[in-house]
Amino acid sequence: MNEIQLNQRDWLKIAVLTSTIIPFTLVIFFKTGFTNPFVIMATTGLAIAAAGYFLSWATESLQTLISQALSLALLAIIQNMP
C-alpha cells in the first residue's frame, strides 16, 4: 500500500483548519457568545469553509488510491447528504 508522507506545511494546514472547529464547538454546544449574531455567523462560516477544504483535500488524497472519477463521485455523494 502507498504510504503518504505529510510534511510540515501539511501539518500546519491541518492544525489551522482544526482550530477553526474549536470556536464553532464553543458557540454551538457551550452557548459561549450565543446571543451575538455576528459571533454565530463568523464561527459557522469558518467551520463551513474548513469542512469544505477538508473534503476537497480528502478527495485529492483518495485519488492516489482509487480512480479520479470514483473519488469525485464519493465527494458528490457526501456533499449532497445533508
matplotlib code that plots the C-alpha trace (Angstrom):
import matplotlib.pyplot as plt

x = [0.0, 1.2, 2.3, 1.7, 4.2, 3.0, 5.4, 5.5, 3.3, 0.6, 0.6, 0.3, -2.8, -4.3, -3.7, -5.1, -8.2, -8.8, -8.5, -11.5, -13.7, -13.0, -14.8, -17.8, -17.9, -17.8, -20.6, -23.0, -22.5, -21.5, -23.5, -20.5, -21.4, -24.7, -26.5, -24.3, -25.4, -22.0, -20.2, -22.5, -22.1, -18.3, -17.8, -20.3, -18.7, -15.2, -16.4, -18.2, -15.1, -12.8, -15.1, -15.2, -11.4, -11.1, -13.5, -11.6, -8.3, -9.5, -10.8, -7.4, -5.7, -8.2, -7.3, -3.9, -5.7, -8.7, -9.7, -10.4, -14.0, -14.8, -13.3, -15.2, -18.4, -17.9, -17.3, -20.6, -22.5, -21.0, -21.7, -25.3, -26.1, -27.5]
y = [0.0, 3.5, 5.4, 9.1, 11.3, 14.6, 17.5, 20.4, 22.6, 19.9, 19.5, 23.3, 23.3, 20.5, 22.4, 25.7, 24.1, 22.0, 25.1, 26.7, 24.0, 24.9, 28.3, 26.6, 24.0, 26.6, 28.7, 25.9, 23.3, 25.5, 28.6, 30.9, 34.1, 32.6, 35.9, 37.8, 37.0, 38.2, 35.6, 32.8, 33.9, 34.1, 30.8, 29.0, 30.5, 29.4, 25.9, 25.5, 26.8, 24.4, 21.4, 22.2, 22.4, 19.1, 17.4, 18.6, 17.6, 14.2, 13.7, 14.6, 12.2, 9.5, 9.8, 8.2, 5.0, 4.8, 6.4, 10.1, 9.5, 7.3, 9.7, 12.6, 10.6, 9.9, 13.6, 14.4, 11.9, 13.2, 16.9, 16.2, 14.1, 16.9]
z = [0.0, -0.7, 2.3, 2.3, 4.0, 5.4, 5.5, 8.0, 5.8, 5.6, 9.4, 9.7, 7.4, 9.5, 12.7, 11.3, 9.9, 13.0, 15.2, 13.3, 14.7, 18.3, 18.3, 16.5, 19.2, 22.0, 20.4, 19.4, 22.3, 25.2, 24.3, 24.5, 22.7, 21.6, 22.0, 19.4, 15.8, 14.5, 16.6, 15.4, 11.7, 11.9, 13.6, 11.4, 8.3, 9.4, 10.2, 6.8, 4.9, 6.9, 6.2, 2.5, 2.4, 4.3, 1.9, -1.2, 0.3, 1.3, -2.3, -3.7, -1.3, -2.2, -5.9, -5.1, -4.1, -6.4, -9.7, -10.0, -11.2, -8.2, -5.7, -7.2, -7.2, -3.4, -2.8, -4.6, -2.6, 0.7, -0.2, -1.0, 2.0, 4.3]

ax = plt.figure().add_subplot(projection="3d")
ax.plot(x, y, z, "-o")
ax.set_aspect("equal")
plt.show()
